[in-house]
Amino acid sequence: MHHLFEGTDLFLVKELKADAIQTQGENKKHLLIICKSASGLSDDERLLLQKILKSVHLELDDAAWMTAENIPPFYKLKSGILFKKLFLFGITPADAGLIVNYSDYTPFRFQDTEILVCDSLSAIAASDKLKSLLWKALKSLFGTH
């Protein structure tokens, strides 16, 4: 009698995902936030991100978030993380392998994802004009008044 898998190495699927994308937060609301940074968020940037989310009645744990100098391609993000909204701070869609027409602070849809491209958190913190642009974009995405 022969066994079907005799002499064959079997691996659990989770063992094959060695290059899984590492994020923080619990992603309760299917929102992925990526901030360009080689060394993580400063305390001020983290506080600003918390304020941004609070303005639309969310907290950091409602999102999956990460900092990166070089981000994975969009298709890899989508295959590894469940999200319906993507916020890019200091990162362009081209950095994620997307060739699309877009304007900063103007949400757009790509496939089934709403994407918002913004300046870096530190640039937003230093500019009332950028804060205003971000607030208008958030209102359009979340219907907040």
C-alpha positions in Angstrom: 0.0 0.0 0.0 1.3 3.4 -1.0 0.6 6.6 1.0 -0.2 9.7 -1.1 2.4 12.0 0.5 5.1 9.4 1.3 8.5 10.9 0.8 7.1 14.4 0.2 7.9 17.4 2.4 4.7 19.1 3.6 4.6 22.7 4.9 2.0 24.6 6.7 0.8 27.6 4.6 1.8 30.0 7.3 5.4 28.7 7.1 5.5 29.8 3.5 4.6 33.4 4.3 8.1 34.3 5.7 7.9 37.7 4.0 4.6 38.6 5.6 4.1 42.4 5.9 4.5 43.6 9.5 2.0 46.2 10.7 0.9 47.6 14.0 -2.7 48.1 15.1 -5.6 45.6 14.9 -7.1 46.8 11.6 -10.7 46.8 13.0 -11.9 49.1 10.3 -9.9 47.8 7.3 -7.7 50.9 6.9 -4.1 50.7 6.0 -1.8 53.6 6.8 1.7 53.8 5.5 4.1 56.6 6.6 7.4 57.0 4.9 10.2 56.7 7.5 13.4 54.8 7.9 13.3 54.9 11.7 9.6 54.8 12.7 7.3 57.6 13.8 8.5 60.3 16.2 6.3 61.0 19.2 5.0 64.1 17.5 4.2 62.2 14.3 2.4 59.5 16.3 0.4 62.0 18.2 -0.6 63.8 14.9 -1.7 60.4 13.4 -3.8 59.7 16.5 -5.4 63.2 16.2 -6.1 62.6 12.5 -7.8 59.3 13.2 -9.7 60.8 16.2 -11.1 63.5 13.9 -13.0 60.7 12.1 -13.8 58.8 15.2 -11.1 56.2 14.8 -8.1 55.1 16.9 -4.7 53.6 16.0 -6.0 50.1 16.7 -8.8 50.6 14.2 -6.2 50.7 11.4 -3.2 48.6 10.3 -0.3 51.0 10.1 3.4 50.8 9.3 6.4 52.9 8.6 8.7 52.1 5.8 11.4 53.6 3.6 10.5 51.3 0.7 7.0 49.9 0.7 5.9 46.6 -0.8 4.0 46.7 -4.1 0.2 47.3 -3.9 -0.6 43.7 -5.0 1.5 42.4 -2.2 -0.1 44.7 0.3 -3.6 43.6 -0.9 -2.7 39.9 -0.7 -1.3 40.2 2.9 -3.6 42.8 4.5 -7.4 43.2 4.4 -8.0 46.9 3.7 -10.6 49.1 1.9 -8.9 52.4 2.5 -5.2 53.2 2.1 -3.6 56.4 3.4 -0.1 57.2 2.2 1.9 59.8 4.1 5.0 61.0 2.3 4.6 58.1 -0.2 3.4 58.2 -3.8 1.3 55.5 -5.5 4.2 54.9 -7.8 6.3 53.9 -4.8 3.7 51.1 -4.4 3.9 50.1 -8.0 0.7 51.9 -9.0 0.7 54.0 -12.2 -2.4 56.2 -11.7 -3.4 59.8 -12.2 -4.0 61.3 -8.8 -3.8 64.6 -6.9 -2.5 64.9 -3.3 -5.3 65.2 -0.8 -8.0 64.1 -3.3 -9.2 60.5 -2.5 -9.4 58.2 -5.5 -10.5 54.6 -6.1 -8.2 51.9 -7.4 -9.9 48.6 -7.8 -11.9 48.2 -4.5 -9.7 50.5 -2.5 -10.1 54.2 -1.6 -6.6 55.8 -1.6 -5.6 59.1 -0.1 -2.1 60.5 -0.8 -0.7 63.1 1.5 2.5 64.8 2.4 4.6 63.4 5.3 3.2 63.7 8.8 6.0 66.2 9.7 5.1 68.4 6.7 1.4 68.3 7.7 2.2 69.2 11.3 4.1 72.3 10.1 1.4 73.6 7.8 -2.1 74.8 8.5 -2.8 74.7 4.7 -1.9 71.0 4.6 -4.0 70.3 7.7 -7.0 72.0 6.0 -6.5 70.0 2.8 -6.3 66.8 4.9 -9.4 67.6 6.8 -11.4 68.2 3.6 -10.2 64.9 2.2 -11.1 63.1 5.5 -14.6 64.6 5.4 -15.2 63.3 1.9 -13.9 59.8 2.8 -15.8 59.5 6.1 -18.7 61.9 5.7 -17.6 63.7 8.9 -18.9 67.3 9.4 
